[in-house]
Amino acid sequence: MKILAISGSLRKNSYNTALLKIAQQVAPGKVEIEILDLHHIPMYNQEIEEPIPESVKHMKHKIEKADAILFACPEYNYSIPAVLKNVIDWGSRPYGTNSWKGKKGAIMSAAMSLCGGARAQHHLRQILVAVGIDTFSQPELMIGSAHEKFDHEGKCLDPKVVDKVKEMLIKLVDFAS
């Protein structure tokens, strides 16, 4: 099974990217997890849809080949970051070429706040419904006070976080099978 992992953060030592790296380490047997690099995806603009930028074409191909999508979503101002909304918009465009449609997905988040990104997850679920990604709601994975659970290089200091990521992956694999 191929899982495409998408972090809503471009920060080098992002807590959310760290969650995806944990997922790569604890992935069950025949599960391959690729973290999508969003650094080269331009901001969505309908005027540059045709011809579609090469970086976007490459991204859409990866989405289409994936069996499932794993989102790690930071919370910025009670919502999702622009980089994540941008990749979702591009994945659904140009009109009639929605690469997300019919995909299975899961959402996890890490944030410095106590609620661990719950508000951002709520907003992300609304957006994913619009583009046709089916997600599950249990188990939930929201890591609050992330700055206390990861070091400055993104290494996880809390084995319970690793266990929760593994639980999420097991559910996603079952859900997408």
N, C-alpha and C positions, 0 to 999 in steps of 0.2 A: 504494500500500500504506500502511495506517495502522498505526503501531507505537505502543503505549501504553508509556511509560517510567515506571518506578516506582523512586524512590530510597528506601532504607531509613533515610534520615536526614532529620530536620526542621531541621537546622542550616542557617542562612542560607548560609554559605560552605562547605558540605559538599563534600568531595572526590568523593563518589559522585554528588551532584547535578551537580557540574562535569563528570563523565564523561558524563552524559546531555546536558548542554548541548553538549559536543563532538560527541556523536552527532547532535544537531540540525544542527550546522554542517556536518558532513561527509556527511550522508545523501545517498545516490544520488538522482538525478533525481526520480522520482515517488513518493518515500518521504516521508511526513509523520510526524514524531515529536512526540507530545504528552507533556509531563511532567505526571503526575497529582499534584495538590496533596492531600496527606494531612492537612493541618492541621485539617480540619473533620470528620474521620471519628471517631466516638466509639469508645471501647473496646468490643469485642464483648461482648455480654451477651444471652443467649437471651431474657431477659425483655423486651427492647426490639426483638425481631425483627419483631413484628406490632403495628402497621404498621411497616414498615421505615423507618428514618430517611431523610429526603430526601437527605442528603449521601451515604448509602450507595446509595440507588437511583440517583443520578446516577453514582456511581463504577461500579456494576455495569453500567449502560448503556454507559459508555465501554469497559469490558472486553469486553463482548459485541460492540461495533462494531469492535474492533481486530482486525487480521489477525495480529498478533504482540505479544508482551509482552517488554520489555527491562528486566531488573532490575539495579539498581546497589545492591549489598549491602555495607554496612559490617560490620565484625566487632566485636561487643561481647561481651567475656568468652567468647571462643572460639565464638560462635554468632551468630545473626541478631538484630537489634534488635526489640524488642516492636512498634514501629510497623509493621514489615514483616509480622510474623506476624499482627497485627491485621487488616491490609488483606486478607491472604490468607484469613483466617477469614471475614471479612465477605463476600468474593467468593464463597465456597462456601455461603453461608447465605441464607435459611432452607433447611432440608433440601429437596432436590429442585430447587433453583434455583442450581446451581453454575455461575457465570458463567465459570469458568476451564476447564471441561471441553473438551478437544480443542484448546486453544490451543497454539501453538508459542511457545517462549520462549528467551531467552538470559540468561546471568548474567555480570556483570562486577563487580569490586570494587576499591576503593582503601582502603588502611589504612596506618597509621603503622608497623605491624609489618613485618618483612622478608617474611613469607609473603603479604602483600597481601590478606588476607581468605579464604584457602584453606579454613580450617575453617568459616567462615560459609557459604561456597559449598556445601560438602559438606552441611551441615545444610539449607540452602535447597533443594537438589536433592531431598532426602528428602521434604520437605514438598510440593514441586511435583508429585512422583509421586503423592502422596495425593490431590491435587485435580485431577489429570488434565492437567497441563501437560507437554508433551513438550519437553525441552531437549537441546541437543547438548553434547558435552564438548570438542570441538576446533574452533576454537582456544579456548584458555582466556585469560581476561584478568583478571589479578590484579596490581594495581599496589602494590608494596611501597614503604615509605618515602615515602608520598604527600606528607608534609609537605615533602619536598625537591623534589617534582615540580609542586607548585602553590603559587602565592603566597597571601597572606592573604585575597585577594578571590576565590579559586577559579580564577584564570587558570592554564592549564597552561603550564609552563615547559619541558616536554620533548616535542619533536616526535615522538619514538618512541611516546609515549602516544597521540597523535592518530592515528598510523598504525595502532596496535593496535585502537583504537576503530573505525576505518574498516574494518579487516579483519573485526572482529566483526559489524559491520552487514551487510557483503556476505554473510557466511555466514548471518545471520539471514534476510535477504531471500530468499536461495536456499532455505533450509530451510522457510520459511513459504509459498513459492510453490507 
